[in-house]
């Protein structure tokens, strides 16, 4: 009866010695994976925002000192309809005059007013958004200033996608920790018979 007790004690001690570091490694890996997933998602979603802003900016025209977006409404709707939801946009002239889009879209922070491309977070219609502001010259070399094209989307979309990536990364890691723990439990039991 004593050898069985000794086997259980040794098995339990080994299990704690091995599962503790495995769990710590799993937690650390999860934190790192979260940052990697978030960075990956932000990079790709920010590129989609910038691409939409560039597409809109390429089609701003001037006629009789009036700036306008030279795209039919169905094309604009196609540009601002993303896979995961709707983009919001606003185009303003060199003096801040409204051209087209959502007039209540918040602008970039004051310290980035002159940057060509600025990414920023804000609140829009009581929801957190991620936005890009792109400055496009009215006519290069004309000295007429630049148009500000802003494109934004709800932040919840990218957070949901990052969470999905995280869960898909955590599941195999969890299974690996569980299988390692079981291998130690049964391996020590078999080895000490």
C-alpha positions as CSV (number, residue, x, y, z in Angstrom):
1,X,0.0,0.0,0.0
2,X,2.9,2.4,0.7
3,X,4.4,2.1,-2.8
4,X,1.1,3.2,-4.3
5,X,1.0,6.3,-2.0
6,X,4.6,7.1,-3.0
7,X,3.7,6.8,-6.7
8,X,0.7,9.1,-6.3
9,X,2.8,11.7,-4.4
10,X,5.6,11.6,-7.0
11,X,3.1,11.8,-9.8
12,X,1.3,14.7,-8.2
13,X,4.6,16.6,-7.5
14,X,5.8,16.1,-11.1
15,X,2.4,17.1,-12.4
16,X,2.6,20.4,-10.5
17,X,6.2,21.0,-11.5
18,X,5.4,20.6,-15.1
19,X,1.9,22.0,-15.4
20,X,2.9,25.2,-13.5
21,X,5.5,26.3,-16.1
22,X,3.3,25.1,-18.9
23,X,0.4,27.2,-17.7
24,X,2.7,30.2,-17.2
25,X,4.0,29.7,-20.7
26,X,0.4,29.5,-22.0
27,X,-0.5,32.8,-20.3
28,X,2.6,34.6,-21.7
29,X,2.0,33.2,-25.1
30,X,-1.7,34.3,-25.0
31,X,-0.6,37.9,-24.1
32,X,1.9,38.0,-26.9
33,X,-0.5,36.4,-29.4
34,X,-3.1,39.1,-28.4
35,X,-0.6,41.9,-29.3
36,X,0.3,40.1,-32.6
37,X,-3.3,39.6,-33.6
38,X,-4.2,43.2,-32.7
39,X,-1.3,44.5,-34.7
40,X,-2.1,42.3,-37.7
41,X,-5.7,43.4,-37.7
42,X,-5.0,47.1,-37.2
43,X,-2.4,47.1,-40.0
44,X,-4.9,45.5,-42.5
45,X,-7.9,47.5,-41.5
46,X,-5.8,50.7,-41.6
47,X,-4.7,49.8,-45.1
48,X,-8.4,49.4,-46.2
49,X,-9.2,52.8,-44.7
50,X,-6.3,54.4,-46.5
51,X,-7.1,52.7,-49.8
52,X,-10.7,54.0,-49.6
53,X,-9.4,57.5,-48.8
54,X,-7.0,57.4,-51.8
55,X,-9.8,56.2,-54.1
56,X,-12.0,59.1,-53.0
57,X,-9.2,61.6,-53.1
58,X,-8.3,60.7,-56.7
59,X,-11.8,61.7,-57.8
60,X,-12.1,65.2,-56.3
61,X,-12.4,67.7,-59.1
62,X,-12.6,71.5,-59.4
63,X,-15.0,73.3,-61.7
64,X,-15.4,77.1,-61.4
65,X,-13.7,77.3,-58.0
66,X,-16.1,74.6,-56.8
67,X,-14.8,71.3,-55.5
68,X,-16.8,68.1,-55.9
69,X,-16.4,64.4,-55.9
70,X,-16.6,63.1,-59.5
71,X,-18.1,59.7,-58.8
72,X,-21.7,58.4,-59.3
73,X,-23.5,57.7,-56.0
74,X,-23.5,53.9,-56.6
75,X,-19.7,53.9,-56.9
76,X,-19.3,56.0,-53.7
77,X,-21.6,53.5,-51.9
78,X,-19.5,50.6,-53.2
79,X,-16.3,52.3,-51.9
80,X,-17.7,53.0,-48.5
81,X,-19.3,49.6,-48.0
82,X,-16.6,47.4,-46.5
83,X,-16.8,43.6,-46.0
84,X,-17.3,44.0,-42.2
85,X,-19.5,47.1,-42.3
86,X,-19.9,50.7,-43.5
87,X,-17.1,53.2,-43.8
88,X,-17.9,56.8,-43.0
89,X,-16.3,59.6,-45.0
90,X,-15.9,63.3,-45.2
91,X,-14.2,65.5,-47.8
92,X,-13.5,69.2,-47.0
93,X,-11.8,71.9,-49.0
94,X,-8.6,73.9,-48.3
95,X,-10.6,76.3,-46.0
96,X,-12.5,73.5,-44.3
97,X,-15.6,74.0,-46.5
98,X,-17.8,70.9,-46.8
99,X,-17.6,69.0,-50.1
100,X,-19.3,65.7,-49.5
101,X,-19.8,62.9,-46.9
102,X,-20.8,62.8,-43.2
103,X,-20.5,66.4,-42.0
104,X,-20.3,65.4,-38.3
105,X,-17.3,63.1,-38.7
106,X,-14.6,64.2,-36.2
107,X,-11.4,65.6,-37.6
108,X,-7.8,64.5,-36.8
109,X,-6.2,65.8,-33.6
110,X,-4.8,69.4,-33.7
111,X,-1.2,68.2,-33.6
112,X,-1.6,66.3,-36.8
113,X,-3.5,68.9,-38.8
114,X,-0.7,69.4,-41.4
115,X,0.4,65.7,-41.8
116,X,-0.3,64.1,-45.2
117,X,-1.7,60.9,-43.6
118,X,-2.9,60.6,-40.0
119,X,-4.6,57.7,-38.3
120,X,-6.6,58.5,-35.2
121,X,-9.3,57.2,-32.8
122,X,-12.4,59.2,-31.9
123,X,-16.1,59.0,-31.0
124,X,-18.7,59.3,-33.8
125,X,-22.4,59.0,-33.0
126,X,-21.5,57.6,-29.6
127,X,-19.4,54.8,-31.0
128,X,-15.6,54.5,-31.0
129,X,-14.1,54.7,-34.5
130,X,-10.8,54.4,-36.1
131,X,-10.2,56.9,-38.9
132,X,-7.6,58.1,-41.4
133,X,-7.2,61.7,-42.6
134,X,-5.5,62.1,-46.0
135,X,-4.4,65.5,-47.5
136,X,-4.6,65.6,-51.3
137,X,-3.5,68.7,-53.2
138,X,-6.4,70.5,-55.1
139,X,-4.1,70.6,-58.1
140,X,-0.4,69.8,-57.6
141,X,1.7,73.0,-58.0
142,X,-1.3,75.3,-58.1
143,X,-0.9,76.7,-54.6
144,X,-4.6,76.2,-53.9
145,X,-4.0,74.1,-50.8
146,X,-5.2,70.6,-50.1
147,X,-8.4,68.7,-49.6
148,X,-8.9,66.7,-46.5
149,X,-10.3,63.2,-47.1
150,X,-11.4,61.4,-43.9
151,X,-12.5,57.8,-43.8
152,X,-13.6,56.0,-40.6
153,X,-15.1,52.7,-39.4
154,X,-16.4,51.4,-36.1
155,X,-13.6,50.1,-33.9
156,X,-15.7,47.2,-32.7
157,X,-15.2,45.5,-36.1
158,X,-11.5,45.2,-35.7
159,X,-11.8,44.2,-32.1
160,X,-14.2,41.4,-33.0
161,X,-11.8,40.2,-35.7
162,X,-8.8,40.3,-33.3
163,X,-10.8,38.3,-30.7
164,X,-11.6,35.7,-33.3
165,X,-7.9,35.3,-34.2
166,X,-7.0,35.1,-30.6
167,X,-9.5,32.3,-29.9
168,X,-8.3,30.3,-32.9
169,X,-4.7,30.7,-31.6
170,X,-5.6,29.8,-27.9
171,X,-7.5,26.6,-28.7
172,X,-4.6,24.6,-30.0
173,X,-2.3,25.9,-27.3
174,X,-4.9,24.9,-24.6
175,X,-5.1,21.4,-26.1
176,X,-1.3,21.1,-26.1
177,X,-1.1,22.1,-22.4
178,X,-3.8,19.6,-21.5
179,X,-2.2,16.8,-23.6
180,X,1.2,17.5,-22.0
181,X,-0.3,17.3,-18.5
182,X,-2.1,14.1,-19.3
183,X,1.1,12.6,-20.8
184,X,3.0,13.4,-17.6
185,X,0.2,12.0,-15.4
186,X,-0.1,8.7,-17.3
187,X,3.6,8.5,-18.2
188,X,4.8,8.7,-14.6
189,X,2.1,6.3,-13.5
190,X,3.2,3.7,-16.1
191,X,6.9,4.3,-15.4
192,X,6.6,3.7,-11.7
193,X,4.8,0.4,-11.9
